[in-house]
Amino acid sequence: MNATAQPAAPPVDAVVVGAGLSGLYQLHRLRELGLRTRVFEAGSDVGGTWYWNRYPGARCDIESMSYSFSFSPELDQEWVWSEKYATQPEILRYIHHVADRFGLRGDIALNTRVTRAVYDEERHLWQLSTDTGERVTTRFLVMASGCSSTAKDPGVPGAESFAGPAYHTARWPQEDLDFTGRRVAVIGTGSSGVQIVPLIAEQAAGLTVFQRTPAYALPARNRPLTDAEVAGWKAGYPEFRAAQRRSKGGSVCAMPTRSALEVGDEERTAAYEAAWEEGLLSSILRSYTDILVNEEANETVAAFIRSKIAAVVTDPRTAERLSPRGFPFGTKRPCLDTGYYATFNKPHVTLVDLRETPIEEITPKGVRTADREHLVDAIVYATGFDAITGSLLAPDIVGKGGVTLREKWADGPLNHLGLVSAGFPNLFTVTGPLSPSVLTNMVVSIEQHVEWITDCIAHLRSHGHTEIDATPEAEETWTAHVAELASRTLYPAADSWYLGANVPGKPRVFLAYVGGADRYREECDASARDGYTGFTLSGPPA
């Protein structure tokens, strides 16, 4: 029988790929529309990023009370966060609570990865295949697969030859690991490296940290939340949540009004000191208006942070190696520090600067650099992710005319409003490329995307449409607009994962919208309000 004449399985209205924060909320909203919806999740439980990233020290870098759903006032009041910055286990408990409270688990297939999706142009349907052998036909396909869910291969020669255990921070074992008495290598000093190094150092007999690029790390000032603080947050949640949705980055804060170069050294240093003590990721960035657009202004912050590193790290040579140079502050994602720099004062902790002595290979006994072999008992790869696009390009997604998404995005992602890529109708991406995503509080951006997608599907159904596609003209305009905005900033000056520079062969394209979540929300709302301008709505199929 012709596969296009009869679906291989009873169709569902919508399929969501991923059961993290975005997938769960998308499922909740689609069920409210009465859509028959299924979610496919590769992990053995819900949680997404917070399921996979369970390494010691993993925690959010947005305040817990802010990094949480706003769609349910009841949820706001009933859940109690324990710390300023929640750890991975606490965030995962919150996600489980959401899944259970809203009865979402029944529509989620765990341990199931979508491997292929092919668009049927005649019937306006997607035909999906999974690694469990299941085939599903659906009208709408929502990729809620996450910006930080595809681990980056360390790409180190000889890795398979190592005789001891090796771990990746993005695929950490579920059981507790004990490094007591062992010599451990940590390769990578991005956010996961900054978080895990202090905790491994507490156990290991020897710790060698292999650093390619120093990180700008700001003090987290993490601490337990008091009952009074929690009560104050809960009392003010209605106003706070509304302000989040109007904000530039999904976090509520006062915006700067002056340049860093129009004040004196003393006043500027005092402002940076106050921001340093605040313990927030964005504090220093929002001290002045031009930190991310003016090199001279940016260097005032960078020099201040390097002075702080020198004040903590007792060995001047190590302090200098840990001090970022050669790229502007904020153009690689800054990290929050809970004892990271101080760890290098411990006698059993060694820093290896890979700019001086690059890694040549992994050997059965350890890590060989240009000058010597470092003998270790275990290796931890903290090498990050194929971010933003990695999870979208992992399945084989085939659109109109047999063109795959990998082929279309060979030179970088193309879409309209970060939501739909022309030639791939009814395929929506949540916090995908060319949207604010990783430059914002992700939960706020997730809610905005999910709500727009849900309203769009409701509009299509109420008007008898079976297909929405981006127009090539709107896609070209939006993609150019995102690139042009980024070019006005210092972001392109750094080889960051924002540009895909951490993955060999990945196109060098700035992957996020820098215009702010507030401006982006206005763009999306205007398109919907005006009948989904930039998109073509059609159907029913022949």
Disulfide bonds with the S-S distance in Angstrom:
none
